[in-house]
Structure formats: structure tokens, C-alpha cells
Amino acid sequence: MVYVNRMASLCTAGGAMVVVALSGVADPQAYAAGDDREKRSAEVLQELVPSAGGPGCAAAVGKRGDVVWEAGRGKADLATGRAITSKTVFDMASNSKQFTADAVLLLAGRHQLALNDPLSDFLDNPPTWTRGVTLGDLMHHTSGIPDYQDLLEAKGIQLTDPAGQQEAIAAILASQPEDPPGMRFSYSNSNYVLLAHVVERVTGKPFPTFLQQEFFTPLHLRMTLSPAVDVPGKAKSYDEKDGSFTPNSSPWEQYGDGSIQTTPGEFVRWADNYRTGRIGGPELLTGVTEGAVSVGDTLRQRGIEEGWYGAGILLLPDESLVHRGDWEQFHSTFKVSPDRNTAVTVVCNVDSPDNFRAANQLLDIWTK
């Protein structure tokens, strides 16, 4: 599909939503006759989404910051029949964590905080246990803090009930770590909600505003951090049972752990910062993997046999970077090649267990 040059997108500024038109990327590069990568890529997407009549997926491949292939298949909205295209916006779920981690690294590079700072330094009336948890523990999921989603549900707050950032933080601080800090990797969304709070405390800015000013605008990325907001062009997500589809949505409004809204094409454009360090420089690039901790076999059911969790992203044995995200029924996979020249994003609006495999297939197509 051809990538348009301009598109209106929502940006968050101080909590207010404004429409901003940003310049887009160039059309995907043309390749010599006989190059079948676009055809093979389309076949991967068709295999992932056999029927175009239901919910589906979109995918994009980037080379050194340029989108070289992107496409969508399936429906973004079953009620209206709106199709998924390269311009369809999705919730990238936990793939948003890398921006939170990079925001912390950016502030560390400016000497406004340090990864060995205790969490208690950034809280009013901190619980005693927060003195032993460092920002590095939060970043690498070694804090031992339970997931706020479980904590809220234990209080009777369901995913269909309203719940915001402060409710999540209050539930976290009222809990106790399940393991001593630094003991082991245990993935918890609480860690990144707390890191977003740290960024706000240090900068005095709303976290969405900080991301907009420091990452999205300088890199000309059409992205927004907007939890529980139906941004223009966004797909709806669906539960599937026996061939029937039911819309899935939640009014929860936490951020730091998720809620970046964008297209796969924009996400592979963002990936080029892992090559260039345009934002954050060498210090950020080093920090992405420095101090990464082994995940053991905890992600085996997610298709990851071995890896080390760094700054909101996994480092695999072959030196590639990868992360997956799931929220409501949005499911995303983001992967960057070992040489950092090529990136792939696949995101679906219905449960699709093969989206990780599809991302690997696309990366193989465009790097071999």
C-alpha cells in the first residue's frame, strides 16, 4: 500500500487533546524488478489473517527510518465495515514501555536522576519498602512489586469499571513486594506506572506532554499517549468466540505501561532511534541494554526462549530487540534486527497467537 504524505493525528499537551498535522514519511522504496519481498510479505499477512471479513492485523517494515513495506488486512470496525489500512491506528499496549524507560534514561543522561535512586525519593510519605526499590529495579522488572491490575481487581475494580493513574499508584503503594528487590525478573505493569510518575515528579510536566516534547515532535512521529481515548482512525478491538466477535474496551486510564496510539509504520520509524541515538545520544543507546536482566523461562509461553530485559525492551541472544504488547484485544509485536537497520511491527485487533511468528517472518524477508 502507498503511504500518504500527511495525516491528522492527536497529540496530548497538558492533558488536552489537539489535532496536529505532521509531515509523513516518503513512499516505500522501489526495488529492482524480480524483488519479491513485497509479495512474500503480503503472503505472510494473508496467512495471519485468512479472512478479510473479520477483525485483522496491520504490519510494517522499516529500513533505517524509512517505511519500505506496510499493509493491513481485515476490519478495523465491524459495525461500519471500515477496513484496516496502513493508516489505521492501534493501541500498542506494552510496546509503549520502551518510551517510558527511554524517558528515564534521558533524564539520567541530564543528571536529573540516577537508576540507583530509591523510589522513595520521588514519593510523598513513601512506604518503608520503597526505600529498597531503585528506579533500575522498576525498569528491569526486578522490584518484586505485584501488578496493579491484579491489585485493583482484588479490590473489586473490574476492567469495565473506571480506574485512573492515581487509583493504580495508591493500590501499588498499599501493597508489599512479593520478592526482595533485585532478586529475580517478574514482569509487572506497576513498575512502569511508577516510572511515569517519577518522570512527572522530576520534570513537573504531565507524562504525555513530556513524551510529546522530547520524542514524538522531534522525531516527527505521529503518535499520542492517550489511555481510554477513541482517537481518530483507531481500530476497535474484539473478543472472538465460536466465530462471533464482541467489542472489547476498558475505561482504565493508566499510562507508562501502555496506551501509545499509532500505526505500525510510525512504530518502525521510531525504531531508527535505536540505530542513530538521535534522541538521547550514545548514553541512551548504551542504557537500553546495559544492566539487562535474564528473564529465564518466564516468557517461553510467549515465544521467547531466552532473553534479557533492558530499558522497556528485550535483548535476544542474536542481539535483536523485541517486545510484545497486549491490552483489551490489541496484540502487538515489535522487533529490531541485530544491526539495528531493520524493524518490524505487527499489530492485531483480535487475539492472534501467530503475530509474533509473522513479525519474525517479515524480519527474515527483509534482512536476508
N, C-alpha and C positions, 0 to 999 in steps of 0.2 A: 504494500500500500504506500501511497505517496504521503509524505509528511508535510502538513501545512506550515506556512511560514509564521502565522500569527494565530493566537488563541487567547481568549479572555480567561483569566484564572483568578481564583480568590486568594487573597493574602491576608493574614491576620496581623493586625497592628494594634497593640494595646487592647486586645480583646474585641476590637471592631472588625467587621468584615467589609472589605472594599474590593472592587473589581479592578484589576490591573491588566493591561495588555502588554505582554512581553514578547520580544522577538524570539522566534523559534529557531530550530536548527535547520540546516540545509537538507535538501532531499537526500535520501540514501544514496551512497556512492554507486556509480555504474561500474560494472565489471566486464571483463572481456567475454566475448562470445564463447560459449561452451562452459562457462562457470555455472554450476548447477546448485550453488549454495542456497539461493532464494527458493528454488523448487524443493530442495530437501528440507529446508526449514518449514515451508508450508505443509509438507507432509508430516512433520513432527507435530505441528499444531492440529492438523486434521486427525491424527491418531489420538491426540489428547482430548479432542472434542469431536467425537464421531458424528454427532448430530448438531446441526446449526440451529435447531428449533428450540432448544432449551438454554439455560444458562451456560456460560462457557469460559473462555480464557483469552487473554491477550499476552503477547510476548514481544520482546525487542532485543536486538543485539547492538552493542556499541563498540566502535573501534577508535581508541584514542580520542574519545569525546564526541565522535560523530555517530549518529544512528545509521547503521548500514542495512538493517532489515527490521521491520516491525509489522505486525498484523494482529487481527482479532478474529475470533470465531465464536458464534453463539449470540445470546441475547443479553443485553445489559438491563433490560426492563421487560419482563414478560407481559405486563399489563398493556404497554404501549407498542410492543414489538420492536423497540429500539435495539439496534444491533450493537455488538461490541466492535469497536474500531480502534485504530491506533490513538485516537483522541479520547477514548473512554478513560475516565478517572476511577481509580480504585483506592481503597484503604490498604496501605502497605503493612499494616499491623506491626509486628515486632521487627520488621526491617527498618522501622523508624528508630530503633535503639542506637544505631550507629551515629545518628546525628546528635543524640544526647551525649554519648560518650565523647564524640569529637568536640562538642561544646565544652566539656570539662577539660579536655586536652588543650583546647585553645586558651582557656583561662589559666591553665597550668603553665603554658608557654609564656603567658604575660605575667607570671608570678603573682597571680591573684588568688591562687590556691595551690595545693600540692596533693598528690594522690595519697600520701600518707597522713593527711589531715584527718582527725577523727570526725565522724558525722556530728557529734555533739557540738562542734564549733559552729554549726550552721542552724541550730535549733534553739528555740526559746524553751526554757525549762526542760532540757533533754532528759529522758530516762537514763538511768545509770549505765545500762548496757550499750548505749550509743557511743560511750567513750572508747569502747574497744573495737568499734567498727570503723574502718577507714573508707575513704572515697574509692580507693583501689579495690577494696573488698566488694563494694557496691558494683563497680564497673565490671569486675570479673565474676560476679555471682558467687562469691565465697563468703558472703556476710552471714549466712545461716538464717536470714530473715524469711519468714513464711510469705507466701504470695498473698497480696492484698485481696485478690479475687476470692480466694478461699476464706479469708478473714471476714470479708463483707457478707458472703453467703452464709457463713456461720452465725452472723448476727441477724439473719433473716432477710437481708437485702438481696433480691434476685436480680438477674441480668436485665429483667424487664422493668425494674424499679429505678428511679433517678438516683444517681450517686456521682459525686464530683471528686475533684482532686483532694480537697480538704477532708472529705469523708475517708478516702483511702489512706491519707497520711495519718489521720487520727487512729484508724484501726491498726496501722503498722506500729505506731509508737506505743500503743496499748498492749501490743503483743510481746513475745520474747523470742529471741533467736532459737532455732531448733538445733543448731550446731554452734560450737565456738567459731568466731570469725577466723577465716583463713584455713579452716580445717579441710573443706572439700568444695568442689563445684556443685551448686544446686541452683538451677535456673529459677529465678523469682522476679516477676514483674515489679515487685515492690522496690527492688534496687534502683530501677530506672525512674520510677516516680520520685523517689528521694533525690536522685541526681538532678532531675529537673528543678526540684525545689532548691537545691544548692546553687544552681546557676542563677535562679531568680534572686536568691539572697545575696549573692556576690555582686551581681550586676545591677540590681534594683529595677530590672526590666521583666515584664511578662515573658515567660519562656518562648511562646510562639513569636513574639516580637524579636527576641534575640536571634532565633534561627533565621528569621526573615532577613534581618540586617546583616548577619555575619556569614550566612551560607547561601540562601536562596537568591537574594538580589545580586550579590557579587558574581555568582556563577550563572546568572540568568536562567535559573531553574523555575519552571512553572510548578511549584509545589506550595502546599499550605499545611500547617498543623491545625487541624480542625476536628476535634473529637465530637462525635454525635451530631455532625452537621451534614446535611444533604447538599454538597457543593455542586455547582453546575457541571453537567456532563458525567456525573458519577453513576456507576453501575449500582444496582441493588443486589444484595446477596440473598441466597436461597438455601433452605434446607430441602433435602430430597428424600422422599420415602416412597418406595414402590412406584417410581416413575412420576410422582406428583411433586410439585415444588411449592414451598411456602416461604414468603419473605421472612428474612431473619434480620432483626435490628435490635440495638440496645441503646438506651439513653445515658449509659455511663459516659462520663466526660473526663476520664483520667488522661494524662499525657506524660511524655517522657519515655514511656514503654511502648507507645504506638501512636496511631492517629495521623501519620503523614498521608495526605491525599495527593495523588499524582498519577501519571501514566507510566507504563513500563519504559517508554522511550526517554522520559525525563530521568528515570532512575539510572539508566545506563549512561546517560550524560554525566550524572553526578559521580559515577564510578571513576571517572577520569581523575578525580582529585586524589585517588589512591596511587596514581602514577605521578602526577605533577606536584602534589602538595601545594597547589595554588592557594588554598585556604589552610593556614596553619604551618606551612613550610616543612622542613625536614623534621622538626620536633614532633609535629603531629603524625607524620608518616612513621617515625620511629615508635611513637606511643601506641599506634594502632595494634601492634603485635608485641611490644615489649611487656614482659610480665604476664603474658598469656598463660592461662592455667589449663591443665588437661581436663577434658570433660569425661574421661573414662569411657564407659559404655552407656552413659546416660542418654545419649541421643541415637542409639543404634536403631530404635524403632522409627526414627525419623530419617533413616537412610545414611547416617553419618557414623561410620565405624570408629573413627579416631579423629581427634582434633583438639585444638587449644583455643579457649575463649579469650579474646583480646578486648579491644575497645568497641563493644557492641557488635562484634563480628567474629566468626570462627576462622582460624587458620588451619588448613588441612595439611596432611603430610607432604603433598606435592607443591605447597606454598600458595595454593589458590585460597581465595577468601570466599566465604559463603555464609548466608543467614537465611532462615525461613521465618515466615510470619503467618499467624492465624488469628483472626478476630471476626466475630459474627460468623459468616461463612465466606469471608475473603481469605484466600490462601496464596501466599507469595513466596517465591524463591528468587534470591539474588546471588549471583556468583561472578567473581572476577578471576581472570586467568592468572597463573603464576607470574607471568611477565608484566601484569597489570595493564596490558594493551587492549584486552577484550573483556567485555562484560555482558551478562545476560540477565534479563528479568522476565519471569513468567508469573502471572497472577490470574487467579480464577475467582468467579463469584458464586461458586458452589464447591462442595468438597470434591477434590480431585487428587487422589493419592499419587498420581503419576506426574504432578507438576515439577517435582524435584528431578525425576528422571528426564523429563523433557528439557529442563534447563541444562542438564549435563550433555544431552544430545546436541542441543544448539551450540553449546560452547565447543564441543568437538568439531562440529561442522565448520565453525568459523575460525578455528585455530589450527586446523590440520589441512 
